Amino acid sequence: MRILIASDLHGSLSSLNFLVNKAEELAPDMLVLLGDLVYHGPRNPLPEGYDTRSVLGDMERISKLPCPITAVRGNCDAEVDIAHLPFAVVENAWINCDGLAIFASHGHRIPEKPPLPETFPAGCVILRGHTHIPRAETLSGYHFWNPGSLSLPKGGSRRSFAVYENHTFTVYEMDGEAVLQERVNA
């Protein structure tokens, strides 16, 4: 199964267009959006191509992709924006894929490292956004994955997204260079 993963677009039309084009190119089996889709947030600078009205209008392009969408709510996603999206947005989602239990969340309400609440089974993947920093590491048997941000990278990283395929999570910068990778066994 191939999953295209993106987070923290923060209203950037150029990032949304990149994501749609990447989805058309890769033909994923699923698209996962990890929140903070429309609004830039009160502490962030305006991202390149910031245009919330156009982003809301162009989200229709994502909903027409031939793959299911799992979208989770970020801390900057307001009810008024979510109401205008052409797909469902949930607080968190469990994705079962290739024998892996993947917990998709924006990540602002769960710990960055163990210990984790008992609801997380050992060996599961914590797939999150929020920090805008790519991540692929295993701590105490839990896999922590973050695609970084397509619009507002932080911590010295560059604009990025991720692809999961064949038990491997890979973070790519927008130029296609792989910058992080982790392989896990189910």
C-alpha positions as CSV (number, residue, x, y, z in Angstrom):
1,M,0.0,0.0,0.0
2,R,1.3,3.5,-0.9
3,I,0.2,6.4,1.3
4,L,1.0,10.0,0.5
5,I,1.3,12.1,3.8
6,A,1.3,15.9,4.2
7,S,0.9,18.3,7.1
8,D,0.8,21.9,7.9
9,L,-0.1,23.5,4.6
10,H,-1.3,26.6,6.6
11,G,-3.2,28.2,3.7
12,S,-0.4,28.0,1.1
13,L,-1.9,27.7,-2.4
14,S,1.5,26.7,-3.9
15,S,1.8,23.9,-1.3
16,L,-1.7,22.7,-2.1
17,N,-1.0,22.7,-5.8
18,F,2.3,20.8,-5.2
19,L,0.4,18.2,-3.1
20,V,-2.3,17.7,-5.8
21,N,0.3,17.3,-8.5
22,K,2.3,14.9,-6.3
23,A,-0.8,12.8,-5.7
24,E,-1.6,12.7,-9.4
25,E,2.0,11.6,-10.1
26,L,2.3,8.9,-7.3
27,A,-1.3,7.6,-7.5
28,P,-1.3,6.7,-3.8
29,D,-3.8,4.2,-2.3
30,M,-4.5,6.8,0.4
31,L,-3.9,10.5,1.1
32,V,-3.3,11.4,4.8
33,L,-3.5,15.1,5.8
34,L,-2.3,15.8,9.3
35,G,-3.9,19.1,10.0
36,D,-3.4,22.8,9.9
37,L,-4.7,23.0,6.3
38,V,-6.1,26.5,5.9
39,Y,-5.1,29.1,8.5
40,H,-1.5,30.2,9.0
41,G,-1.8,30.4,12.8
42,P,-1.2,33.4,15.0
43,R,2.5,32.7,15.6
44,N,3.5,31.7,12.1
45,P,4.6,34.0,9.3
46,L,2.5,34.0,6.2
47,P,3.7,31.1,4.0
48,E,4.5,31.4,0.3
49,G,1.4,31.7,-1.7
50,Y,-0.9,32.3,1.3
51,D,-4.4,32.5,0.0
52,T,-7.0,30.9,2.3
53,R,-10.0,31.6,0.0
54,S,-8.3,29.9,-2.9
55,V,-7.0,27.0,-0.8
56,L,-10.6,26.4,0.4
57,G,-11.8,26.5,-3.2
58,D,-9.0,24.2,-4.5
59,M,-9.6,21.6,-1.8
60,E,-12.2,20.3,-4.2
61,R,-9.3,19.1,-6.4
62,I,-8.1,16.9,-3.5
63,S,-11.5,15.5,-3.0
64,K,-11.6,14.4,-6.6
65,L,-8.4,12.4,-6.4
66,P,-9.0,8.6,-7.0
67,C,-7.9,7.6,-3.5
68,P,-9.5,7.9,0.0
69,I,-8.6,10.8,2.2
70,T,-7.9,10.6,5.9
71,A,-7.7,14.1,7.3
72,V,-7.2,15.0,10.9
73,R,-7.7,18.4,12.6
74,G,-4.8,20.6,13.6
75,N,-4.6,23.2,16.3
76,C,-5.0,26.0,13.7
77,D,-8.0,24.4,11.9
78,A,-11.1,26.4,12.9
79,E,-14.6,25.0,12.7
80,V,-15.5,27.7,10.1
81,D,-12.7,26.4,7.8
82,I,-13.4,22.7,8.3
83,A,-17.1,23.3,7.5
84,H,-16.0,24.4,4.0
85,L,-13.8,21.5,3.2
86,P,-15.2,18.9,0.8
87,F,-14.0,15.9,2.8
88,A,-14.4,14.8,6.4
89,V,-11.9,16.0,9.1
90,V,-11.6,14.0,12.3
91,E,-9.7,14.6,15.5
92,N,-7.6,11.4,15.1
93,A,-7.7,8.3,13.1
94,W,-6.3,4.7,13.3
95,I,-5.1,3.4,10.0
96,N,-4.4,-0.4,9.6
97,C,-2.0,-0.9,6.8
98,D,0.4,-3.8,6.0
99,G,0.0,-5.2,9.5
100,L,0.9,-1.9,11.1
101,A,-1.3,0.1,13.5
102,I,-0.8,3.7,12.5
103,F,-2.3,6.5,14.8
104,A,-2.7,9.6,12.6
105,S,-3.0,12.9,14.6
106,H,-1.9,16.4,14.3
107,G,0.1,15.7,17.4
108,H,-0.4,18.8,19.5
109,R,-2.2,16.8,22.3
110,I,0.0,13.7,22.5
111,P,3.5,13.3,23.9
112,E,6.6,13.6,21.6
113,K,8.1,10.5,23.3
114,P,7.2,7.6,25.6
115,P,5.6,7.1,28.0
116,L,2.4,7.1,26.0
117,P,-1.2,6.5,27.2
118,E,-2.2,2.9,27.4
119,T,-4.4,3.2,24.4
120,F,-1.3,3.0,22.2
121,P,-0.3,-0.6,21.6
122,A,3.4,-1.5,21.6
123,G,4.9,-1.3,18.2
124,C,2.4,1.2,16.8
125,V,3.2,4.1,14.6
126,I,2.5,7.6,15.9
127,L,2.0,9.7,12.7
128,R,1.9,13.4,13.4
129,G,2.5,16.9,12.1
130,H,2.5,20.0,14.3
131,T,6.2,20.5,14.9
132,H,7.0,21.2,11.2
133,I,10.1,19.1,11.6
134,P,10.5,15.8,9.7
135,R,11.0,12.8,12.0
136,A,11.4,9.0,11.6
137,E,12.6,7.3,14.8
138,T,11.8,4.4,17.1
139,L,11.7,5.0,20.9
140,S,10.7,2.3,23.4
141,G,9.2,0.2,20.6
142,Y,7.0,3.0,19.2
143,H,7.6,4.5,15.8
144,F,7.4,8.3,15.6
145,W,6.9,9.7,12.1
146,N,6.4,13.3,10.9
147,P,6.4,14.4,7.3
148,G,7.5,18.0,8.2
149,S,5.6,20.9,6.7
150,L,4.9,21.6,3.0
151,S,4.7,25.4,3.8
152,L,6.4,26.5,7.0
153,P,9.4,24.2,7.8
154,K,11.1,24.7,11.1
155,G,14.3,23.5,12.9
156,G,16.5,24.0,9.8
157,S,14.4,21.6,7.7
158,R,13.1,22.4,4.2
159,R,9.5,22.1,2.9
160,S,8.7,18.3,2.9
161,F,6.1,15.5,2.6
162,A,6.3,11.8,3.1
163,V,5.4,8.5,1.5
164,Y,4.8,5.2,3.2
165,E,5.2,2.1,1.1
166,N,6.3,-1.5,1.7
167,H,6.9,-1.0,5.5
168,T,9.0,2.1,4.8
169,F,8.3,5.7,5.7
170,T,10.3,8.2,3.7
171,V,10.4,12.0,4.0
172,Y,11.1,13.9,0.8
173,E,11.9,17.5,0.3
174,M,9.9,19.2,-2.5
175,D,12.7,18.7,-5.0
176,G,12.4,14.9,-4.5
177,E,15.4,14.3,-2.4
178,A,14.8,11.7,0.4
179,V,16.0,13.1,3.7
180,L,14.7,10.6,6.2
181,Q,13.7,7.0,6.1
182,E,12.7,4.3,8.5
183,R,11.7,0.7,7.7
184,V,9.5,-1.2,10.2
185,N,8.3,-4.8,10.3
186,A,4.8,-5.6,11.2
